[in-house]
């Protein structure tokens, strides 16, 4: 049923509009870029699902969220180097007929993720 993501900025209590994200397929240590995008006002991909119904395949994937650049653009003074620069989430898709939603809750100092619905 596809793949989607959603990012919430827990420091400001809002969607992470403007955060850059990259999606990769992975095989072992090798990663192949699928696409890059910038989150919309709701903290989601502006083009909808990252993979639509029927396009998602069983395998391993990686989402990379450009956290430090996002918070710097929001005017947050970060130490150099930032505690979190990019957040990388590696995850597996075992049942591509199901929907995989990968949300990220993030601040400059912490993050949390889970398999959403």
PyMOL commands that place a pseudoatom at each C-alpha (Angstrom):
pseudoatom trace, name=CA, resn=UNK, resi=1, chain=A, elem=C, hetatm=0, pos=[0.000, 0.000, 0.000]
pseudoatom trace, name=CA, resn=UNK, resi=2, chain=A, elem=C, hetatm=0, pos=[2.985, 2.320, -0.139]
pseudoatom trace, name=CA, resn=UNK, resi=3, chain=A, elem=C, hetatm=0, pos=[5.473, 4.260, 1.945]
pseudoatom trace, name=CA, resn=UNK, resi=4, chain=A, elem=C, hetatm=0, pos=[5.100, 7.665, 3.576]
pseudoatom trace, name=CA, resn=UNK, resi=5, chain=A, elem=C, hetatm=0, pos=[6.859, 9.841, 6.146]
pseudoatom trace, name=CA, resn=UNK, resi=6, chain=A, elem=C, hetatm=0, pos=[5.908, 12.778, 8.356]
pseudoatom trace, name=CA, resn=UNK, resi=7, chain=A, elem=C, hetatm=0, pos=[8.245, 14.936, 10.471]
pseudoatom trace, name=CA, resn=UNK, resi=8, chain=A, elem=C, hetatm=0, pos=[7.229, 16.903, 13.544]
pseudoatom trace, name=CA, resn=UNK, resi=9, chain=A, elem=C, hetatm=0, pos=[9.515, 19.520, 15.101]
pseudoatom trace, name=CA, resn=UNK, resi=10, chain=A, elem=C, hetatm=0, pos=[9.093, 18.902, 18.838]
pseudoatom trace, name=CA, resn=UNK, resi=11, chain=A, elem=C, hetatm=0, pos=[11.107, 22.009, 19.757]
pseudoatom trace, name=CA, resn=UNK, resi=12, chain=A, elem=C, hetatm=0, pos=[8.633, 24.339, 18.081]
pseudoatom trace, name=CA, resn=UNK, resi=13, chain=A, elem=C, hetatm=0, pos=[5.547, 22.125, 18.271]
pseudoatom trace, name=CA, resn=UNK, resi=14, chain=A, elem=C, hetatm=0, pos=[4.944, 22.186, 14.527]
pseudoatom trace, name=CA, resn=UNK, resi=15, chain=A, elem=C, hetatm=0, pos=[5.464, 20.208, 11.314]
pseudoatom trace, name=CA, resn=UNK, resi=16, chain=A, elem=C, hetatm=0, pos=[9.060, 20.394, 10.045]
pseudoatom trace, name=CA, resn=UNK, resi=17, chain=A, elem=C, hetatm=0, pos=[8.218, 22.376, 6.902]
pseudoatom trace, name=CA, resn=UNK, resi=18, chain=A, elem=C, hetatm=0, pos=[11.283, 22.953, 4.751]
pseudoatom trace, name=CA, resn=UNK, resi=19, chain=A, elem=C, hetatm=0, pos=[13.372, 20.019, 6.024]
pseudoatom trace, name=CA, resn=UNK, resi=20, chain=A, elem=C, hetatm=0, pos=[15.329, 18.237, 3.292]
pseudoatom trace, name=CA, resn=UNK, resi=21, chain=A, elem=C, hetatm=0, pos=[14.946, 14.451, 3.124]
pseudoatom trace, name=CA, resn=UNK, resi=22, chain=A, elem=C, hetatm=0, pos=[16.516, 11.750, 0.962]
pseudoatom trace, name=CA, resn=UNK, resi=23, chain=A, elem=C, hetatm=0, pos=[15.154, 8.251, 0.324]
pseudoatom trace, name=CA, resn=UNK, resi=24, chain=A, elem=C, hetatm=0, pos=[17.449, 5.361, -0.594]
pseudoatom trace, name=CA, resn=UNK, resi=25, chain=A, elem=C, hetatm=0, pos=[17.123, 1.656, -1.264]
pseudoatom trace, name=CA, resn=UNK, resi=26, chain=A, elem=C, hetatm=0, pos=[19.847, -0.326, 0.481]
pseudoatom trace, name=CA, resn=UNK, resi=27, chain=A, elem=C, hetatm=0, pos=[21.573, -3.622, 0.005]
pseudoatom trace, name=CA, resn=UNK, resi=28, chain=A, elem=C, hetatm=0, pos=[24.178, -4.323, 2.654]
pseudoatom trace, name=CA, resn=UNK, resi=29, chain=A, elem=C, hetatm=0, pos=[26.371, -1.224, 2.917]
pseudoatom trace, name=CA, resn=UNK, resi=30, chain=A, elem=C, hetatm=0, pos=[25.394, 0.034, -0.556]
pseudoatom trace, name=CA, resn=UNK, resi=31, chain=A, elem=C, hetatm=0, pos=[22.712, 2.713, -0.860]
pseudoatom trace, name=CA, resn=UNK, resi=32, chain=A, elem=C, hetatm=0, pos=[21.030, 3.911, -4.051]
pseudoatom trace, name=CA, resn=UNK, resi=33, chain=A, elem=C, hetatm=0, pos=[19.314, 7.281, -4.070]
pseudoatom trace, name=CA, resn=UNK, resi=34, chain=A, elem=C, hetatm=0, pos=[15.641, 7.066, -5.040]
pseudoatom trace, name=CA, resn=UNK, resi=35, chain=A, elem=C, hetatm=0, pos=[14.733, 10.727, -4.567]
pseudoatom trace, name=CA, resn=UNK, resi=36, chain=A, elem=C, hetatm=0, pos=[15.294, 13.913, -2.593]
pseudoatom trace, name=CA, resn=UNK, resi=37, chain=A, elem=C, hetatm=0, pos=[12.510, 16.214, -1.483]
pseudoatom trace, name=CA, resn=UNK, resi=38, chain=A, elem=C, hetatm=0, pos=[11.716, 19.066, 0.885]
pseudoatom trace, name=CA, resn=UNK, resi=39, chain=A, elem=C, hetatm=0, pos=[8.872, 18.677, 3.359]
pseudoatom trace, name=CA, resn=UNK, resi=40, chain=A, elem=C, hetatm=0, pos=[5.740, 20.738, 2.780]
pseudoatom trace, name=CA, resn=UNK, resi=41, chain=A, elem=C, hetatm=0, pos=[3.856, 22.896, 5.315]
pseudoatom trace, name=CA, resn=UNK, resi=42, chain=A, elem=C, hetatm=0, pos=[2.401, 19.748, 6.908]
pseudoatom trace, name=CA, resn=UNK, resi=43, chain=A, elem=C, hetatm=0, pos=[5.846, 18.122, 7.300]
pseudoatom trace, name=CA, resn=UNK, resi=44, chain=A, elem=C, hetatm=0, pos=[5.158, 15.590, 4.519]
pseudoatom trace, name=CA, resn=UNK, resi=45, chain=A, elem=C, hetatm=0, pos=[6.431, 14.900, 1.023]
pseudoatom trace, name=CA, resn=UNK, resi=46, chain=A, elem=C, hetatm=0, pos=[4.776, 17.439, -1.297]
pseudoatom trace, name=CA, resn=UNK, resi=47, chain=A, elem=C, hetatm=0, pos=[4.245, 14.733, -3.938]
pseudoatom trace, name=CA, resn=UNK, resi=48, chain=A, elem=C, hetatm=0, pos=[2.358, 12.396, -1.608]
pseudoatom trace, name=CA, resn=UNK, resi=49, chain=A, elem=C, hetatm=0, pos=[3.508, 8.855, -0.827]
pseudoatom trace, name=CA, resn=UNK, resi=50, chain=A, elem=C, hetatm=0, pos=[7.169, 8.045, -1.429]
pseudoatom trace, name=CA, resn=UNK, resi=51, chain=A, elem=C, hetatm=0, pos=[6.000, 4.828, -3.061]
pseudoatom trace, name=CA, resn=UNK, resi=52, chain=A, elem=C, hetatm=0, pos=[2.399, 4.521, -4.202]
pseudoatom trace, name=CA, resn=UNK, resi=53, chain=A, elem=C, hetatm=0, pos=[0.204, 1.436, -3.945]
pseudoatom trace, name=CA, resn=UNK, resi=54, chain=A, elem=C, hetatm=0, pos=[1.845, -1.477, -5.731]
pseudoatom trace, name=CA, resn=UNK, resi=55, chain=A, elem=C, hetatm=0, pos=[5.240, 0.235, -6.171]
pseudoatom trace, name=CA, resn=UNK, resi=56, chain=A, elem=C, hetatm=0, pos=[6.800, -0.635, -2.804]
pseudoatom trace, name=CA, resn=UNK, resi=57, chain=A, elem=C, hetatm=0, pos=[8.908, -3.810, -2.847]
pseudoatom trace, name=CA, resn=UNK, resi=58, chain=A, elem=C, hetatm=0, pos=[10.133, -6.026, -0.020]
pseudoatom trace, name=CA, resn=UNK, resi=59, chain=A, elem=C, hetatm=0, pos=[13.640, -4.974, 0.973]
pseudoatom trace, name=CA, resn=UNK, resi=60, chain=A, elem=C, hetatm=0, pos=[15.603, -2.458, 2.970]
pseudoatom trace, name=CA, resn=UNK, resi=61, chain=A, elem=C, hetatm=0, pos=[15.387, 1.314, 2.781]
pseudoatom trace, name=CA, resn=UNK, resi=62, chain=A, elem=C, hetatm=0, pos=[16.957, 4.418, 4.296]
pseudoatom trace, name=CA, resn=UNK, resi=63, chain=A, elem=C, hetatm=0, pos=[15.508, 7.848, 5.016]
pseudoatom trace, name=CA, resn=UNK, resi=64, chain=A, elem=C, hetatm=0, pos=[17.998, 10.643, 5.754]
pseudoatom trace, name=CA, resn=UNK, resi=65, chain=A, elem=C, hetatm=0, pos=[16.633, 13.807, 7.385]
pseudoatom trace, name=CA, resn=UNK, resi=66, chain=A, elem=C, hetatm=0, pos=[18.777, 16.988, 7.291]
pseudoatom trace, name=CA, resn=UNK, resi=67, chain=A, elem=C, hetatm=0, pos=[18.042, 18.012, 10.875]
pseudoatom trace, name=CA, resn=UNK, resi=68, chain=A, elem=C, hetatm=0, pos=[20.835, 20.527, 11.615]
pseudoatom trace, name=CA, resn=UNK, resi=69, chain=A, elem=C, hetatm=0, pos=[20.264, 22.552, 8.439]
pseudoatom trace, name=CA, resn=UNK, resi=70, chain=A, elem=C, hetatm=0, pos=[16.529, 22.664, 9.208]
pseudoatom trace, name=CA, resn=UNK, resi=71, chain=A, elem=C, hetatm=0, pos=[17.011, 23.988, 12.762]
pseudoatom trace, name=CA, resn=UNK, resi=72, chain=A, elem=C, hetatm=0, pos=[19.700, 26.463, 11.654]
pseudoatom trace, name=CA, resn=UNK, resi=73, chain=A, elem=C, hetatm=0, pos=[17.286, 27.814, 9.021]
pseudoatom trace, name=CA, resn=UNK, resi=74, chain=A, elem=C, hetatm=0, pos=[14.727, 28.262, 11.827]
pseudoatom trace, name=CA, resn=UNK, resi=75, chain=A, elem=C, hetatm=0, pos=[17.236, 30.464, 13.682]
pseudoatom trace, name=CA, resn=UNK, resi=76, chain=A, elem=C, hetatm=0, pos=[18.213, 27.921, 16.335]
pseudoatom trace, name=CA, resn=UNK, resi=77, chain=A, elem=C, hetatm=0, pos=[21.781, 28.474, 17.559]
pseudoatom trace, name=CA, resn=UNK, resi=78, chain=A, elem=C, hetatm=0, pos=[23.414, 25.052, 17.356]
pseudoatom trace, name=CA, resn=UNK, resi=79, chain=A, elem=C, hetatm=0, pos=[26.846, 24.102, 18.660]
pseudoatom trace, name=CA, resn=UNK, resi=80, chain=A, elem=C, hetatm=0, pos=[29.558, 23.300, 16.116]
pseudoatom trace, name=CA, resn=UNK, resi=81, chain=A, elem=C, hetatm=0, pos=[29.423, 20.478, 15.373]
pseudoatom trace, name=CA, resn=UNK, resi=82, chain=A, elem=C, hetatm=0, pos=[25.690, 20.070, 15.944]
pseudoatom trace, name=CA, resn=UNK, resi=83, chain=A, elem=C, hetatm=0, pos=[24.658, 17.214, 18.226]
pseudoatom trace, name=CA, resn=UNK, resi=84, chain=A, elem=C, hetatm=0, pos=[22.376, 15.879, 15.466]
pseudoatom trace, name=CA, resn=UNK, resi=85, chain=A, elem=C, hetatm=0, pos=[23.421, 16.683, 11.915]
pseudoatom trace, name=CA, resn=UNK, resi=86, chain=A, elem=C, hetatm=0, pos=[21.474, 14.188, 9.840]
pseudoatom trace, name=CA, resn=UNK, resi=87, chain=A, elem=C, hetatm=0, pos=[19.161, 11.531, 11.224]
pseudoatom trace, name=CA, resn=UNK, resi=88, chain=A, elem=C, hetatm=0, pos=[19.421, 8.292, 9.267]
pseudoatom trace, name=CA, resn=UNK, resi=89, chain=A, elem=C, hetatm=0, pos=[16.706, 5.676, 9.608]
pseudoatom trace, name=CA, resn=UNK, resi=90, chain=A, elem=C, hetatm=0, pos=[17.338, 2.242, 8.126]
pseudoatom trace, name=CA, resn=UNK, resi=91, chain=A, elem=C, hetatm=0, pos=[14.255, 0.042, 8.004]
pseudoatom trace, name=CA, resn=UNK, resi=92, chain=A, elem=C, hetatm=0, pos=[12.941, -3.070, 6.334]
pseudoatom trace, name=CA, resn=UNK, resi=93, chain=A, elem=C, hetatm=0, pos=[9.772, -3.735, 4.395]
pseudoatom trace, name=CA, resn=UNK, resi=94, chain=A, elem=C, hetatm=0, pos=[8.676, -7.347, 4.808]
pseudoatom trace, name=CA, resn=UNK, resi=95, chain=A, elem=C, hetatm=0, pos=[5.064, -7.020, 3.618]
pseudoatom trace, name=CA, resn=UNK, resi=96, chain=A, elem=C, hetatm=0, pos=[4.859, -4.510, 0.744]
pseudoatom trace, name=CA, resn=UNK, resi=97, chain=A, elem=C, hetatm=0, pos=[1.108, -5.052, 0.426]
pseudoatom trace, name=CA, resn=UNK, resi=98, chain=A, elem=C, hetatm=0, pos=[0.791, -3.188, 3.751]
pseudoatom trace, name=CA, resn=UNK, resi=99, chain=A, elem=C, hetatm=0, pos=[1.321, 0.552, 4.225]
pseudoatom trace, name=CA, resn=UNK, resi=100, chain=A, elem=C, hetatm=0, pos=[4.591, 1.598, 5.860]
pseudoatom trace, name=CA, resn=UNK, resi=101, chain=A, elem=C, hetatm=0, pos=[4.514, 5.027, 7.517]
pseudoatom trace, name=CA, resn=UNK, resi=102, chain=A, elem=C, hetatm=0, pos=[7.811, 6.216, 9.014]
pseudoatom trace, name=CA, resn=UNK, resi=103, chain=A, elem=C, hetatm=0, pos=[7.267, 9.320, 11.173]
pseudoatom trace, name=CA, resn=UNK, resi=104, chain=A, elem=C, hetatm=0, pos=[10.061, 11.262, 12.849]
pseudoatom trace, name=CA, resn=UNK, resi=105, chain=A, elem=C, hetatm=0, pos=[9.687, 13.400, 15.966]
pseudoatom trace, name=CA, resn=UNK, resi=106, chain=A, elem=C, hetatm=0, pos=[12.790, 15.567, 16.247]
pseudoatom trace, name=CA, resn=UNK, resi=107, chain=A, elem=C, hetatm=0, pos=[14.494, 18.375, 18.163]
pseudoatom trace, name=CA, resn=UNK, resi=108, chain=A, elem=C, hetatm=0, pos=[18.135, 19.516, 17.929]
pseudoatom trace, name=CA, resn=UNK, resi=109, chain=A, elem=C, hetatm=0, pos=[18.999, 17.050, 20.720]
pseudoatom trace, name=CA, resn=UNK, resi=110, chain=A, elem=C, hetatm=0, pos=[16.724, 14.043, 20.312]
pseudoatom trace, name=CA, resn=UNK, resi=111, chain=A, elem=C, hetatm=0, pos=[14.555, 12.048, 17.944]
pseudoatom trace, name=CA, resn=UNK, resi=112, chain=A, elem=C, hetatm=0, pos=[12.050, 9.227, 17.981]
pseudoatom trace, name=CA, resn=UNK, resi=113, chain=A, elem=C, hetatm=0, pos=[10.515, 7.110, 15.287]
pseudoatom trace, name=CA, resn=UNK, resi=114, chain=A, elem=C, hetatm=0, pos=[8.124, 4.199, 14.980]
pseudoatom trace, name=CA, resn=UNK, resi=115, chain=A, elem=C, hetatm=0, pos=[6.129, 2.349, 12.374]
pseudoatom trace, name=CA, resn=UNK, resi=116, chain=A, elem=C, hetatm=0, pos=[2.969, 4.389, 12.033]
pseudoatom trace, name=CA, resn=UNK, resi=117, chain=A, elem=C, hetatm=0, pos=[-0.275, 3.703, 10.269]
for i in range(1, 117): cmd.bond("trace and resi %d" % i, "trace and resi %d" % (i + 1))
show_as sticks, trace
zoom trace
